[in-house]
Amino acid sequence: MSITVRYFAGARAASGVDSETRDAATLDELVGQLVDSHGEKLGRVLTACSFLVDGTATRDRSVALAPGTVVDVLPPFAGG
Protein backbone atom coordinates (compact mmCIF):
# COMPACT_ATOMS: atom_id res chain seq x y z
CA MET A 1 0.00 0.00 0.00
CA SER A 2 2.04 2.94 -1.24
CA ILE A 3 1.41 6.34 0.38
CA THR A 4 3.09 9.49 -0.94
CA VAL A 5 4.31 11.89 1.75
CA ARG A 6 5.10 15.47 0.74
CA TYR A 7 6.95 17.76 3.13
CA PHE A 8 6.74 21.54 3.27
CA ALA A 9 8.84 24.28 4.90
CA GLY A 10 10.31 23.21 8.28
CA ALA A 11 9.09 19.64 7.84
CA ARG A 12 11.06 19.44 4.59
CA ALA A 13 14.17 20.77 6.33
CA ALA A 14 13.79 18.34 9.25
CA SER A 15 13.23 15.30 7.03
CA GLY A 16 15.89 16.21 4.47
CA VAL A 17 13.65 15.23 1.54
CA ASP A 18 10.86 16.83 -0.48
CA SER A 19 8.77 13.67 -0.66
CA GLU A 20 8.89 9.92 -0.20
CA THR A 21 6.67 6.86 -0.37
CA ARG A 22 5.69 4.66 2.55
CA ASP A 23 3.43 1.74 3.36
CA ALA A 24 1.11 2.51 6.29
CA ALA A 25 -2.49 1.70 7.18
CA THR A 26 -3.16 4.80 9.32
CA LEU A 27 -1.80 8.30 9.72
CA ASP A 28 -0.51 7.36 13.19
CA GLU A 29 1.44 4.43 11.78
CA LEU A 30 2.84 6.68 9.06
CA VAL A 31 3.97 9.31 11.57
CA GLY A 32 5.71 6.63 13.63
CA GLN A 33 7.59 5.41 10.56
CA LEU A 34 8.65 8.94 9.68
CA VAL A 35 10.05 9.61 13.16
CA ASP A 36 11.82 6.23 13.18
CA SER A 37 13.44 6.98 9.82
CA HIS A 38 14.26 10.66 10.14
CA GLY A 39 14.81 11.08 13.86
CA GLU A 40 13.60 13.13 16.77
CA LYS A 41 14.17 16.47 15.01
CA LEU A 42 11.36 15.59 12.62
CA GLY A 43 9.39 14.15 15.53
CA ARG A 44 9.43 17.54 17.27
CA VAL A 45 8.32 19.28 14.08
CA LEU A 46 5.51 16.78 13.52
CA THR A 47 3.97 17.57 16.92
CA ALA A 48 3.10 21.04 15.59
CA CYS A 49 2.20 20.00 12.04
CA SER A 50 -1.17 19.67 10.42
CA PHE A 51 -1.79 17.02 7.80
CA LEU A 52 -3.69 17.00 4.55
CA VAL A 53 -4.86 13.55 3.49
CA ASP A 54 -5.78 13.72 -0.19
CA GLY A 55 -6.36 17.46 0.23
CA THR A 56 -8.52 17.23 3.36
CA ALA A 57 -7.16 18.60 6.63
CA THR A 58 -7.14 16.17 9.55
CA ARG A 59 -5.74 15.96 13.06
CA ASP A 60 -7.22 12.48 13.55
CA ARG A 61 -4.21 10.20 13.44
CA SER A 62 -6.43 7.11 13.37
CA VAL A 63 -7.62 8.00 9.85
CA ALA A 64 -7.14 5.10 7.43
CA LEU A 65 -4.81 5.53 4.46
CA ALA A 66 -5.73 3.83 1.20
CA PRO A 67 -3.25 2.86 -1.53
CA GLY A 68 -2.35 5.94 -3.56
CA THR A 69 -3.14 8.40 -0.77
CA VAL A 70 -1.13 11.64 -0.70
CA VAL A 71 -0.29 13.04 2.74
CA ASP A 72 0.98 16.63 2.94
CA VAL A 73 2.92 17.53 6.09
CA LEU A 74 2.41 21.22 6.89
CA PRO A 75 4.19 22.92 9.77
CA PRO A 76 2.73 26.17 11.12
CA PHE A 77 3.47 29.06 8.79
CA ALA A 78 4.37 32.57 9.89
CA GLY A 79 3.88 35.75 8.00
CA GLY A 80 1.23 38.19 7.15
Rosetta blueprint (number, residue, H / E / L):
1 M L
2 S E
3 I E
4 T E
5 V E
6 R E
7 Y E
8 F L
9 A H
10 G H
11 A H
12 R H
13 A H
14 A H
15 S H
16 G L
17 V L
18 D L
19 S E
20 E E
21 T E
22 R E
23 D E
24 A L
25 A L
26 T E
27 L H
28 D H
29 E H
30 L H
31 V H
32 G H
33 Q H
34 L H
35 V H
36 D H
37 S H
38 H H
39 G L
40 E H
41 K H
42 L H
43 G H
44 R H
45 V H
46 L H
47 T L
48 A L
49 C L
50 S E
51 F E
52 L E
53 V E
54 D L
55 G L
56 T E
57 A E
58 T E
59 R L
60 D L
61 R L
62 S L
63 V L
64 A E
65 L L
66 A L
67 P L
68 G L
69 T L
70 V E
71 V E
72 D E
73 V E
74 L E
75 P L
76 P L
77 F L
78 A L
79 G L
80 G L
